Amino acid sequence: MPHTFDPQDKRENTPSFHELWQPVETVFIDMPPLEARGYKPLQLNFEHQLKSLVFYHLEEHTSCLSYFS
């Protein structure tokens, strides 16, 4: 049976940020840091970008729901 995604279904078994981030931390040990190609230093490194992406998807885009209801 195929699994469908229901955004209104709030289950308690959703993983936390730390549960999702723990495997990624072990990979970051072996990764070289990003380097800027120009003279301006990077404002966000790859770790910050990935953390914000994970956090954004965990929050289920609830910040703009008030505009649609």
Buried (B, 14 or more C-beta within 10 A) or exposed (E): EEEEEEEEEEEEEEEEEEEBBEEEEEEEEEEEEEEEEEEEEBEEEEBEEBBEEBEEEEEEEEEEEEEEE
